[in-house]
């Protein structure tokens, strides 16, 4: 009898456990979904007005005006803090990003550029330097800017005169500075002024493009400008080595003629 009672208790315990786990003993409640960010349906709009800065100063200004969105709008310059005012002052020249944000964290951003006010504009007039001489000059004319101007050549000291003289052929950098230290820079190149038509053709025609030489029966023919132009470096090399014209021709180039060819090639071998 005692054994039968123990068996009945054990059977009831096992059966209850099976029923509990198979019929709702575990939590079958559906999990609560994570909240999903809702896109901004009506983000604020933004318009920007930029005011230029003075040269060598941080006086630029950007005024941002927002509209729409939800609640109070705040404004941010770059990665700075948001603020209630849409006015940003004390800006140097450059590009800036402005962001407007509403109370639901909907944002809109735009870029604005602050420029230097009325930087001087430079124009130059050049005079050729001549071959192997320093007769060149650069005269600068300036517009815009403020007050009086000063001029610098190749990073040298600034001067009140707008003309630089006694210059050899080559590239030059000209800087102009006004009374507010606004500075502008440009480039100018002086050449020797030697050209094929006026200076080189006669040398080639009487010494190289002659019978028995480069007049057509020997390559390259130097009877046309195009052929001389394409062979300009070779012509200079042969002339400098005094192997053109050949000694057997009884002709020779003077030092001055060789120098003219050199100046012409250095100038890019212009025709006129």
Residue pairs with C-beta under 8 A, 6 or more apart in sequence:
19 25
40 104
40 106
40 107
42 68
42 69
42 70
42 106
43 68
43 69
43 102
43 106
43 107
43 108
44 66
44 67
44 68
44 69
44 73
44 100
44 101
44 102
44 106
44 107
44 108
45 66
45 67
45 68
45 69
45 100
45 108
46 64
46 65
46 66
46 98
46 99
46 100
46 108
46 109
46 110
47 64
47 65
47 110
48 62
48 63
48 64
48 65
48 98
48 110
48 112
49 62
49 63
49 65
49 112
50 60
50 61
50 62
50 112
50 113
50 114
50 115
51 60
51 61
51 62
51 63
51 114
52 60
52 93
52 114
52 115
52 116
52 117
52 118
53 59
53 60
53 91
53 92
53 93
53 114
53 115
53 116
53 117
54 116
54 117
54 180
54 182
55 116
55 117
55 119
55 178
55 180
55 181
55 182
55 183
56 180
56 181
56 182
57 180
58 90
58 91
58 92
59 90
59 91
60 89
60 90
60 91
60 92
60 93
60 114
61 87
61 88
61 89
61 91
61 114
62 77
62 87
62 88
62 91
62 96
62 98
62 112
62 114
63 86
63 87
63 88
64 75
64 86
64 87
64 88
64 98
64 100
65 86
66 73
66 75
66 86
66 100
66 108
69 100
69 102
69 103
69 104
69 106
70 102
70 103
70 104
70 106
71 102
71 103
71 104
72 84
72 102
72 103
73 86
73 100
73 101
73 102
74 82
74 83
74 84
74 100
74 101
75 82
75 83
75 84
75 85
75 86
75 88
75 98
75 99
75 100
75 101
76 82
76 83
76 98
76 99
76 100
76 101
77 88
77 96
77 97
77 98
78 96
78 97
82 99
82 101
86 98
86 100
88 96
88 98
91 114
92 114
93 114
93 115
93 116
94 113
94 114
95 111
95 112
95 113
95 114
96 111
96 112
96 113
96 114
97 109
97 110
97 111
98 109
98 110
98 111
98 112
99 107
99 108
99 109
100 107
100 108
100 109
101 107
116 182
117 182
118 144
118 145
118 146
118 182
119 144
119 145
119 182
119 183
119 184
120 142
120 143
120 144
120 145
120 149
120 176
120 177
120 178
120 182
120 183
120 184
121 142
121 143
121 144
121 145
121 184
122 140
122 141
122 142
122 174
122 176
122 184
122 185
122 186
123 140
123 141
123 142
123 143
124 138
124 139
124 140
124 141
124 174
124 186
124 188
125 138
125 139
125 141
126 136
126 137
126 138
126 139
126 188
126 189
126 190
127 135
127 136
127 137
127 138
127 190
128 135
128 136
128 169
128 190
128 191
128 192
128 193
129 135
129 136
129 167
129 168
129 169
129 170
129 190
129 191
129 192
129 193
130 136
130 169
130 192
130 193
131 192
131 193
131 194
131 259
131 260
131 263
132 192
132 259
132 263
133 168
134 166
134 167
134 168
135 166
136 165
136 166
136 167
136 168
136 169
136 190
137 163
137 164
137 165
137 166
137 167
138 153
138 163
138 164
138 167
138 172
138 174
138 188
138 190
139 162
139 163
139 164
140 151
140 162
140 163
140 174
140 176
141 162
142 149
142 162
142 176
145 176
145 178
145 179
145 180
145 182
145 184
146 178
146 179
146 180
146 182
147 178
147 179
147 180
148 160
148 178
148 179
149 162
149 176
149 177
149 178
150 158
150 159
150 160
150 176
150 177
151 158
151 159
151 160
151 161
151 162
151 164
151 174
151 175
151 176
151 177
152 158
152 159
152 174
152 175
152 176
152 177
153 164
153 172
153 173
153 174
153 175
154 172
154 173
155 173
155 175
158 175
158 177
164 172
164 174
167 190
168 190
169 190
169 191
169 192
169 263
169 266
169 267
170 189
170 190
171 187
171 188
171 189
172 187
172 188
172 189
172 190
173 185
173 186
173 187
174 185
174 186
174 187
174 188
175 183
175 184
175 185
176 183
176 184
176 185
177 183
191 267
191 268
191 270
192 263
192 264
192 266
192 267
193 267
194 200
194 260
194 263
194 264
194 267
195 264
195 267
195 270
195 271
195 272
196 225
196 228
196 229
196 264
196 269
196 270
196 271
196 272
197 271
197 272
198 272
199 260
199 264
200 228
200 260
200 261
200 264
201 225
203 253
203 257
203 260
203 261
204 222
204 228
204 235
206 251
207 244
207 245
207 251
207 252
207 253
207 257
208 214
208 222
208 235
208 244
208 245
209 215
209 221
209 222
209 223
210 245
210 249
210 251
211 217
212 218
212 249
213 245
213 246
213 249
214 220
214 221
214 222
214 223
215 221
215 222
215 223
216 223
220 227
220 230
220 231
220 234
221 227
222 228
222 231
222 235
225 271
228 235
228 269
229 269
229 271
232 264
232 265
232 269
233 265
235 244
235 261
235 265
236 261
236 262
236 265
238 244
239 253
239 257
239 258
239 261
240 258
240 262
242 252
242 253
244 253
245 251
245 252
245 253
253 261
264 270
